[in-house]
């Protein structure tokens, strides 16, 4: 009886103009009963599918939120405020003032206010550069590496401020 009530609700929701436009006025009582059962099944299946879609959407939103949280934690570890337009973990700035190279444990004062220190003992000397551009990014083996963009050379560094 519940199925019949649901079907009657569907049929009753249609206006005479809608029934006429869809050609439903010519249906036999048996055809109308089939149509009502189909409408009831569609409503039931549609609701089930809508719940499935909503669950999947909620899962994806949860995964996206987890990714965003992880990204923010990574960026916070190098002191940058999270930026929605920047999905990478790259700091691109300039070393302040005159630069001649690195000597083993060189401190680098950057234009963005950060200070980084060389952590390896490599030495490299260059002709005087003023405010050279550098890029700092995570190293695949952990830690950070700073690349002197004009030369394409890099060294391992750690943030000290």
N, C-alpha and C positions, 0 to 999 in steps of 0.2 A: 504494500500500500504506500510505503514511503516513496518508492520509485514513481508511482503514478502521481503522487502529490508534486514531486519535483518536476515531472513532465508537464503537469497541468500549469505549474508556475511559468514554465518556459512559454507554453502556448498562449497563456493569458498575458504575458508581457508583450506579445506582438500586437501591434495595432492592426485594424482591418486593412489599412493602406499597406503596411509592411507585408502582411500575408498575401495581399493581391500582387504587390510588386515582385515578391519571390515566387509567385505561382503556387502558393500553398493552399489556396482556397479549393483547388481541384483535387486535393488529396482525399483518399478514402480513409475511413476510420482506422484501418489497419496501417496504412502508410503514415498517418498522423501518429499512431502509437510507436511505430519504428522511429520516426523523427524525434519524438519526445524521449525515447530511450537513448538515442544517439546524443541528444543535447545533454541529458543527465550524465552520460558517460564522459562526454567532452568536459563538462563542468568539473566532474570528479577528477579526471586525469589532468586537466589543466591546472587544478589546484595542487595536485601532487607534484606536477612538473614545476610549478611556481615555487613550491617549498624547496625542491631540489636545487633550482637555480639560485634561490636566496641563500641556501647553505653553502653552495660552491662560491658564491660571491663573498660571503662572510669569511670563508677560508682564505680566499685570495687577498682580501683586505687585511686579514691577520698576517699573512706572509709578507705583504707589502709593508705593513707597519713594522714587522720584525726587521726587514731589510733596512728600512729608514732608520730605525733605532741603532742598528749595528753601524750604519754609515756615520751617524752622528757621533757615536762613541769613538770611531776611528779618527774623525776630524778633530774631536775634542783632544785627542792624545797629541795632536800637533798644534793645538791652540787656535784653531780656526772655527769661527761660527759656521754652522751648517748653512750651505747655500743650495737652494733648490735647483739652480741652473748649473751646478757643478757636481757631477756624479763622480769625479775623480778625487784622488787624494794628493793632488799636486799643489805645491806652493810655488808660485812664480813671482819673483821680486828681484831687487837689486842689492848687491853688497854696497853699503854706504862708503863713500869716499874713495881714496886711492887703494888700489889692490895690486899686489905684486906676485901673489901665489900662496902656497901653503907650505908649512914647515914641520909638520908632524902633529902638532896639537893646536892649530890655529883657531882662534875665535872669529866668528863672522857676525858682524852686526848688520842686520838687514834693514832695508828701507821700511818694511812693515812693522818694525819694532821688535822683531824676534832676534834672539841670539842663538847661534848654533856653533858647536865645537867639533873640530875634526877628531875622529876616534881612531884613525889608523896612523901609521908613522910615515906615510908617503910624503915626499917633498917634491914640489914643482914650482919653478919660478917663471914669471912672465914679464915682459916689458910692462911698465906702468899702465894700468887700466883705471878709469874713473867710473864708479857706479856700474860695474859689469852686471849683466842680467844672469840670474841663476834660477835653477828649478830644483826643488826638493821633493822627492817622492819616496814611497816605501821601497825598500829593497826586497827582492824575492826571498832572500835568506834571513829576513828580519832586520830591524833597524831602518835607517834612512840613508839615502845617498843624495848628494848635492852635485848637480851638473853645472859647470861653467859653460853657458850656452855658446859663447863666441868661440870656444875651443873644442867643445864636445867632450871634455874630460870631466870625470866625476871622482868624488871621494866619499867615504862613509862619514856621516856626521850624527850628532845627537843634539837634541834641543836642550838648551840650558836656561832659556827665558823666553 
